[in-house]
Amino acid sequence: MFAWLHRWLARARPATSPEASIVVADTDGAITATYPDGRQLAVAWQDLTSVEVHTDDSGPWGADVWWVLRDATQACIFPAGAHGEPELLPKLQSLPGFANDELIRAMASTEPAAFLCWRRPPRAD
């Protein structure tokens, strides 16, 4: 149903773009973003509390769409167009209750905004 969105997000970007130099991966039970300077940001799937998309008005010259994956203490942040993002997107969308409508709104945004696409439901203890 959202195949067009997957294609749009997977559009080719020049290999020299700053976004493509950041590698995002789902490995060993965690989502990891590795930056060109070697810095890594990671959030374990089991600890993931929310998935947000942040936008700004720096496009088309700057990275204007950013994924913010949070756990209780930190965030894994990477831009749309990061190497590995197209493979990660379906996994994020498979989270129960993922709000594709918010993702679509984020992709259409041209101003600073934050879109909550998923939040872990509270535990029923």
Residue pairs with C-beta under 8 A, 6 or more apart in sequence:
2 93
2 100
5 100
5 103
5 104
5 107
6 86
6 89
6 90
8 107
9 80
9 85
9 86
9 89
9 107
10 85
10 86
13 19
13 20
13 81
14 20
17 81
18 63
18 79
19 63
19 79
19 80
19 81
19 82
20 81
20 82
20 83
21 35
21 36
21 83
22 33
22 34
22 35
22 36
22 78
22 79
22 82
22 83
23 33
23 34
23 82
23 83
23 84
24 31
24 32
24 33
24 34
24 67
24 78
24 82
24 83
24 84
24 85
24 88
25 31
25 32
25 34
25 84
25 88
26 32
26 45
26 87
26 88
26 91
29 44
29 45
29 46
30 42
30 43
30 44
30 45
31 42
31 43
31 45
31 48
31 69
31 76
31 88
32 40
32 41
32 42
32 76
33 40
33 41
33 42
33 76
33 77
33 78
33 82
34 40
35 41
41 74
41 75
41 76
41 77
41 78
42 76
43 69
43 70
43 71
43 74
43 75
43 76
44 71
47 71
47 72
48 69
48 70
48 71
48 95
48 120
49 70
49 71
49 72
49 119
49 120
50 68
50 69
50 70
50 116
50 118
50 119
50 120
51 67
51 68
51 69
51 70
51 92
51 95
51 98
51 116
51 117
51 118
51 119
52 67
52 68
52 69
52 70
52 114
52 115
52 116
52 117
53 65
53 66
53 67
53 68
53 80
53 102
53 103
53 106
53 107
53 114
53 115
53 117
54 65
54 66
54 68
54 112
54 113
54 114
54 115
55 64
55 65
55 66
55 106
55 109
55 110
55 111
55 112
55 113
55 114
55 115
56 62
56 64
56 111
56 112
57 64
57 110
57 111
57 112
58 64
59 65
59 110
63 79
63 80
63 81
64 110
65 79
65 80
65 81
65 106
65 107
66 77
66 78
66 79
66 80
67 76
67 77
67 78
67 79
67 80
67 82
67 85
68 75
68 76
68 77
68 114
69 75
69 76
69 77
70 76
78 85
92 98
92 117
92 118
93 100
93 103
95 118
96 121
97 118
97 119
97 121
98 117
98 118
99 116
99 117
99 118
100 117
102 115
102 116
102 117
103 115
103 117
105 115
106 113
106 115
106 117
109 115
